[in-house]
């Protein structure tokens, strides 16, 4: 199984811990979710390379094409 990482920072560029992060790969491919660690990283798994809508605390961060080992970072202050 492949993995990718999502980092969540606040507007002061500090890591957000305990933030729920999710990726929706569509009806046939399912979803993945997790929580950020003390450095703001959440590691999610996926089957194959795919486009997914990424969510942070339930709010969309847009659709992104994801491959094994990709890293994404989002700055959010809500949640």
C-alpha positions in Angstrom: 0.0 0.0 0.0 1.3 3.5 -0.9 1.4 6.4 1.5 1.5 10.2 1.4 1.8 12.9 4.0 -0.1 16.0 4.8 1.3 18.8 7.1 -1.0 21.3 8.7 0.4 24.6 10.0 -1.2 27.7 11.5 -0.8 31.2 10.1 2.3 31.7 12.3 3.8 28.7 10.4 3.7 26.5 13.5 2.6 22.8 13.3 -1.0 22.0 14.3 -1.3 18.8 16.4 -4.4 16.6 16.6 -6.0 18.0 13.4 -8.1 15.5 11.4 -7.0 15.1 7.8 -8.8 13.1 5.2 -8.6 12.2 1.5 -11.6 11.1 -0.6 -10.5 9.1 -3.6 -14.1 8.7 -5.0 -16.8 6.1 -4.7 -14.8 3.2 -6.2 -11.5 4.0 -4.4 -12.6 4.9 -0.9 -11.0 7.3 1.6 -8.3 7.6 4.1 -7.9 9.7 7.3 -5.7 10.4 10.2 -4.6 13.0 12.8 -1.6 15.2 12.7 1.3 14.5 15.1 3.2 17.0 17.2 5.1 18.2 14.1 1.9 18.7 12.2 2.2 15.6 9.9 -0.5 13.1 9.1 0.4 10.0 7.1 -2.4 8.6 4.9 -2.5 5.5 2.8 -3.9 4.8 -0.6 -4.1 2.0 -3.2 -2.7 3.5 -6.4 -1.9 6.9 -7.8 -5.1 8.9 -7.9 -6.8 12.2 -7.6 -8.3 12.9 -4.2 -10.1 15.7 -2.5 -8.1 16.5 0.7 -9.9 17.7 3.8 -8.6 19.4 6.9 -11.0 19.5 9.8 -13.8 18.7 7.3 -13.1 21.6 5.0 -11.8 20.9 1.5 -8.3 21.9 0.4 -9.1 21.0 -3.2 -8.4 18.1 -5.5 -4.9 16.9 -5.8 -3.2 14.2 -7.9 -1.4 12.0 -5.4 1.5 9.5 -5.9 3.4 7.3 -3.4 5.5 9.5 -1.1 4.0 12.8 -2.0 3.9 15.6 0.7 1.4 18.4 0.9 1.2 21.3 3.3 -1.8 23.5 4.2 -2.0 26.5 6.5 -5.2 26.6 8.5 -6.3 28.4 11.6 -9.8 27.0 12.0 -10.7 23.9 14.0 
